[in-house]
Amino acid sequence: MLIVDDNDTTRAMLRAILRTEGLNVIGEARDGDTAIELVRKQRPGLVCLDVMMPSIGGIEVLTRIKTEQPDIRVLMISGSTDRDTVKAAIDGGANGYLVKPFNSARVMAAIGVALSRSRSSS
């Protein structure tokens, strides 16, 4: 699993939740460029991807991931429930959408949904 968020606190919270639940965090990135590099090198099964980031935003990163490696699951994470943002994420191939602030139960539920969706519905 790869965590991508420009906020150090958010990354740390996600890392703690995922590790507590026994999930393996193989890498972290704080910007879109680094995220794309790590996805290419590590080929994670799931990317937890922030929508709003410097350099390349999360929606663009999502598009690149899904173009290059469509089997990778992507869970978008955002403080925004703006309809256009959510629609762009889903249209871009996101396997789920988690709204900040979150807690352990919401993170794990969103990951469960993202991992259970078949390729045809993603």
Salt bridges, closest charged atoms under 4 A:
ASP5 OD2 - LYS100 NZ 3.07
ASP8 OD1 - ARG11 NH2 2.69
ASP8 OD1 - ARG30 NH2 3.00
GLU28 OE1 - ARG11 NE 3.33
GLU28 OE2 - ARG15 NE 2.36
ASP50 OD1 - LYS100 NZ 3.41
GLU60 OE2 - ARG64 NE 2.96
GLU68 OE2 - ARG40 NH2 2.57
ASP71 OD1 - ARG119 NH1 3.26
ASP91 OD2 - LYS87 NZ 2.57
